[in-house]
C-alpha cells in the first residue's frame, strides 16, 4: 500500500536526486533534464503506426476504432521519461506529477491545432478499486486535474472500472490486451458526457486498447467524440 508521508519523510532526511543528471536538488527532475525530454512533432495512426497529418487514425484504420484520435506528448522509449513515469507510478514519487503534467501542457501549446475548439471535457481512465487501494492514487486522475487547472478546462470523474483485469503491461500482444480490457468500464455520468467532446487522459498508450474501450463506453453514453491524450506511447 502507498504511504504518501513516507516519501516526504525520506526526502526531508535524504535530499532528492534528479533522475536524469543524478545531482542532489529540491526535485527529482531538475529544470535542465526536464527540458531535455523531446516533444513529439509528428502524428502517427493509433492503429497501424503510419505517419498521418493529424491526430486521427488513417483511413484504413479509422472504422475499427471508437477513439477518434490520439494526442501523445512524447515517447516512452526516451530513457529519462521512462524513469520519471516509473518513479511516479511504482516508486510513488508524487512530486513527479507536476513535470509530467507540464510535459503534456507544453505539447498542447506546441501543436498547430490543440484540442480546445469544442471546449472538451477532461475525463481520466479509472483504476479498479482494488488497484487504487494498493497504489493510493490514480495517476491519470491527477494528471487530468492538473491539466484542468492549467488550461481552465472542465474535469469530471465520469468512468468507473467495474471489473478487475490483469495489468495491460503483462499482456503479450494487441489481441490479448483487447480481450483483457473488454467490458470492464462503465460511465457513471451519462448526462455530463452527452453531446460533449471528450479529452480522455491516461499516462501511457501502448496498443490503445484501454483508451479505445473507454471511448466506446463514453460514446454509448452520448459523447459526441473522444480523443485520447497521454504523456507517452510505449
C-alpha positions in Angstrom: 0.0 0.0 0.0 1.2 3.5 -0.8 2.1 5.6 2.2 2.5 9.2 0.9 4.1 10.7 4.0 6.9 8.1 3.9 8.3 9.5 0.7 8.2 13.1 2.1 9.9 11.9 5.3 12.7 10.3 3.4 13.1 13.5 1.2 13.5 15.5 4.4 16.4 13.3 5.5 17.9 12.5 2.1 17.7 15.3 -0.5 16.1 14.2 -3.8 18.4 13.1 -6.5 17.5 14.1 -10.1 16.6 11.0 -12.1 18.5 12.4 -15.0 21.8 14.0 -14.0 21.9 12.4 -10.6 22.6 15.7 -8.9 21.0 16.4 -5.5 18.4 19.1 -5.6 15.0 20.1 -4.4 13.3 17.9 -7.0 13.5 14.5 -8.7 13.7 16.1 -12.1 15.8 19.3 -12.5 14.9 22.0 -14.9 17.7 21.2 -17.3 16.8 17.5 -17.5 13.1 18.3 -17.9 13.9 20.4 -20.9 15.9 17.6 -22.4 12.8 15.4 -22.9 11.8 16.0 -26.6 8.2 16.5 -27.6 6.5 14.7 -30.5 6.4 16.7 -33.7 4.5 14.2 -35.8 1.2 12.4 -35.6 1.0 8.6 -36.3 -2.0 6.4 -36.7 -3.0 4.8 -33.4 -3.8 1.6 -35.3 -1.0 0.9 -37.8 1.5 3.5 -36.7 1.8 5.1 -40.2 2.6 8.8 -40.1 -0.5 11.0 -40.5 -1.4 14.6 -41.0 -3.5 14.8 -37.8 -4.2 13.0 -34.6 -6.9 10.9 -36.3 -6.4 7.3 -37.4 -5.5 6.7 -41.1 -8.4 6.0 -43.5 -7.7 2.2 -43.4 -7.9 2.0 -39.6 -10.5 4.6 -38.6 -13.5 2.3 -38.9 -12.0 -0.2 -36.4 -11.7 2.4 -33.6 -14.1 4.0 -31.2 -11.4 6.5 -30.3 -11.5 9.4 -32.7 -7.8 10.3 -32.4 -4.8 10.3 -30.1 -2.5 13.1 -28.8 0.8 11.9 -27.4 3.3 14.4 -25.8 6.5 12.3 -26.0 7.8 8.7 -26.4 8.2 6.2 -23.6 11.3 5.0 -25.3 13.2 8.0 -24.1 15.3 6.7 -21.1 14.7 9.6 -18.8 10.9 9.8 -19.5 10.7 6.0 -18.7 12.4 6.6 -15.3 10.1 9.5 -14.5 6.9 7.6 -15.2 8.1 4.5 -13.3 9.1 6.7 -10.4 5.7 8.3 -10.4 3.7 5.1 -10.7 5.7 2.5 -8.9 8.0 4.3 -6.6 5.1 6.6 -5.6 7.1 9.8 -6.0 4.1 12.0 -6.2 6.1 15.2 -6.8 6.8 13.9 -10.4 3.1 14.6 -11.2 3.9 18.2 -11.9 6.6 17.7 -14.6 4.6 15.0 -16.3 1.5 17.4 -16.5 3.8 20.2 -17.7 5.1 18.0 -20.5 1.6 17.4 -21.6 0.9 21.1 -21.4 4.0 22.1 -23.3 2.9 19.6 -26.0 -0.6 21.1 -26.3 0.7 24.6 -26.9 3.3 23.4 -29.4 1.0 21.7 -31.9 -0.7 23.6 -34.7 -4.3 22.7 -33.7 -4.6 22.0 -30.0 -7.9 20.3 -29.0 -9.6 23.3 -27.4 -12.0 24.3 -30.2 -15.0 22.4 -28.7 -14.2 23.2 -25.1 -13.6 19.5 -24.3 -14.5 17.8 -21.1 -11.5 16.1 -19.4 -12.1 12.6 -18.3 -9.5 10.2 -16.8 -9.0 6.5 -17.3 -10.1 4.9 -13.9 -8.4 2.3 -11.8 -10.3 -0.7 -10.3 -10.9 0.0 -6.6 -8.5 -2.8 -5.6 -5.7 -1.3 -7.7 -6.5 2.1 -6.3 -6.2 0.8 -2.7 -2.8 -0.7 -3.5 -1.4 2.4 -5.2 -3.1 5.0 -3.1 -3.8 7.3 -6.1 -4.9 7.2 -9.8 -2.1 8.8 -11.8 -4.5 9.6 -14.7 -7.0 11.3 -12.5 -4.2 13.5 -11.0 -2.8 14.4 -14.5 -6.3 15.4 -15.6 -6.8 17.6 -12.6 -3.5 19.4 -13.2 -4.4 20.0 -16.9 -7.8 21.2 -15.8 -6.2 23.8 -13.6 -3.5 24.8 -16.1 -5.9 25.3 -19.1 -9.2 26.1 -17.4 -10.9 23.1 -18.8 -13.7 21.2 -17.1 -12.8 17.9 -15.5 -15.3 15.3 -14.4 -15.0 11.8 -12.9 -17.2 10.0 -15.5 -15.9 6.5 -15.7 -15.5 3.6 -13.2 -13.7 0.3 -13.7 -16.1 -2.4 -12.5 -14.1 -5.5 -13.4 -10.6 -6.2 -12.2 -8.2 -7.1 -15.0 -4.6 -8.2 -15.3 -2.2 -5.2 -15.9 -2.1 -4.4 -19.6 1.7 -4.3 -19.5 1.6 -8.1 -18.8 -0.4 -8.9 -21.9 1.8 -10.1 -24.7 0.0 -8.9 -27.8 -2.7 -6.5 -29.0 -5.4 -9.2 -29.1 -4.7 -10.2 -25.6 -4.9 -6.5 -24.4 -8.2 -6.0 -26.2 -9.7 -9.2 -24.7 -8.3 -8.4 -21.2 -9.9 -4.9 -21.0 -13.2 -5.6 -22.8 -16.4 -4.7 -20.8 -14.5 -3.5 -17.8 -15.6 0.1 -17.7 -18.9 1.9 -17.1 -20.0 5.5 -17.5 -21.4 7.0 -14.2 -22.2 10.5 -15.5 -24.1 10.0 -18.8 -25.8 13.4 -18.6 -22.5 15.1 -18.3 -20.8 13.5 -21.3 -23.9 13.6 -23.6 -23.1 15.7 -26.7 -19.7 16.7 -25.4 -16.3 16.4 -26.9 -14.1 14.4 -24.5 -10.4 14.5 -24.0 -9.5 11.2 -22.3 -6.4 11.3 -20.1 -4.0 8.5 -19.4 -0.3 8.3 -18.7 0.8 5.7 -21.3 -0.7 4.3 -24.5 0.7 1.1 -25.9 -1.8 -0.6 -28.2 -4.6 1.8 -27.3 -6.9 -1.0 -26.1 -7.7 0.7 -22.8 -8.4 4.2 -24.3 -10.5 2.6 -27.0 -12.7 0.7 -24.6 -13.2 3.8 -22.5 -14.1 5.7 -25.7 -16.6 3.1 -26.7 -18.4 3.3 -23.3 -18.4 7.1 -23.4 -19.9 7.2 -26.9 -22.5 4.7 -25.9 -23.4 7.2 -23.2 -23.8 10.0 -25.7 -20.4 11.6 -26.1 -20.0 13.3 -29.5 -16.4 12.4 -29.9 -13.5 11.1 -27.8 -9.8 11.9 -28.3 -7.1 10.3 -26.1 -4.3 12.3 -24.6 -1.3 10.6 -22.9 2.1 11.6 -21.7 3.8 8.9 -23.8 3.3 6.0 -26.1 5.2 2.8 -25.4 
